[in-house]
Amino acid sequence: MTFAFRPATGADFEALLDLSIRVMRPHLERAGRWDPARRRARMEAAFAGGGMLVIEDQGQTLGCIGLEPGAEAVDLHSLYLEPAWQGRGLGATVVAQALARHPGRRCAIAVLKDSPARRFWERQGFVLVGEQPYDWVMERPPTD
């Protein structure tokens, strides 16, 4: 699978918001946390950080990922893939290539509790380091 990253623009916002809703809504409903206004605000915050990347192949949007380099770690967030592309290895490839942009840096992500995504992140080398009311805090140690 070939794909490229490009910086997200304001023109991408509604489509990526829709994707995040389609991916996250069932998990958020199960956790009792579904709120359309909160979902929009979370995506606005993700865009405001400037690290949102669109994942595309020949002009087709496959998903997005957010990377925010901080002083202590690279915060990874907003990995949303079109459902048709989930379970086919694209997510692991996207994460590997995205994190390769920040070699030698520790990476962190918050994962919704009771989400099947925790197993995905563990396969990518992330380990549980903390807990918040609704999220697991996971990190991947620095790699060369």
N, C-alpha and C positions, 0 to 999 in steps of 0.2 A: 504494500500500500504506500503510495506516495502522497504526500501532503505538504503544505507550506503553512507557515505562520505569517500573519500580517497584523499590524496594530488595529484594534477595533476603533471605529469612528462612531460618532453620534448616529450616523445612518444605520449602524448595525444594532442599535440598542433594542428596538422593539422585537426584532427577530430573535435576538439572544435572550431577551426577557421571556419570550414565548417558549423557547427551548428550555430555559431553566425551570419554567412552570411545568412543562411536560415531563421533565426528568424528576424534579423534586416533589411535586405535589403529592403523589401517593405516599411517600415517606414522611412528609410533613403532616399529612392528615393522620397517619397512623400514630405519630408522636403527639397529636393534638396541637400542632403548631402551624397549621395552614392559615395564612392570612395574606390575601393578595396585596394589600398595601405594604406589608413588611417585605414580601418578595420583591416588589418594585423598588423599595428603598434599599434593600440589600444589593440589588443589581446596580442601582445608581451609585452606591458607594464603591462597588467593584469597578465601575467605569471611571469614577472620579480619581481613583488611585493611579490611573494611567498605565497599568500593567496588563490590561486585558488584551488577549490575542485571539484572533479568529483562526480556526483551523479549517483549511479549505483544500480542495483538490479540483483543479481545472475550473475554478469559479464556483464550485458547489461548496456551500458551508456544511462542514461535518460536525462542528462544535466550537467550543472556546475553552480557554484556560487563562487564569489570572496569575501573574507572578509579580510580587512586590518585594524587591530587595530591601531589607532593613539592616540595621546595624548588627543585630544578633543572628539573623537568619533570613532566608528567602521565604516569605509567606506565599504559599501556594493556595489558590482558591478557585472556585467557579469552574471546575472541570465538568463541562456538560457536553455529552456527545449525543448526536441524533440517535434515537433508539435503534434504528436499523444498523448502526455501526457499533453498537455495544456488544460485548462478548466475542469480538473478532480479533482482539489483540491491538486494536488501534489505541486504546487508552494507555496501555503500557508503553507503546512506542512514543506517543505524544509526551507522556511524563518524562521518559528518558531523554528525549530531544530537548524538551523545555528546560529540564534541570541541567543539561549539558551546557546551557548558556551561562551557568553560574557554578563553574567547577570549584571544588574545595569549600563550598558553603553548606552549612547546615540548612535543612529545609523543614518547614513546619506547615501543618494543615489541621483544621478543625473538621471533624467528621461527625455528622449527625448520629447520635446514639441509635442503636437498633437498625441502622442502615446496612445493607449488604456491602456498601462501599468500604467498610473497615477491612474486610478480607482483601479487597483489591489493593488498598494502600499497604497492607502488611506484605503482600507479594512484591510490592515495589521497594521494599526495604525500610518502610516506616515502622516505628515502634510506638506503643502507647507510652506517653510521658505525663499525662494529666487528664483531668476530667472537669468539665463545666456542667452546669445544670442540664443542657440538652446536647452537648457535644463531647466527643473524645478528642483530646489534643494529642496529635501524633507528630513525630519528627523522624527525619532521616539524617543520620550522621553525615558529616562532610565526606565527600569522596574525591579522589584525584582524577 
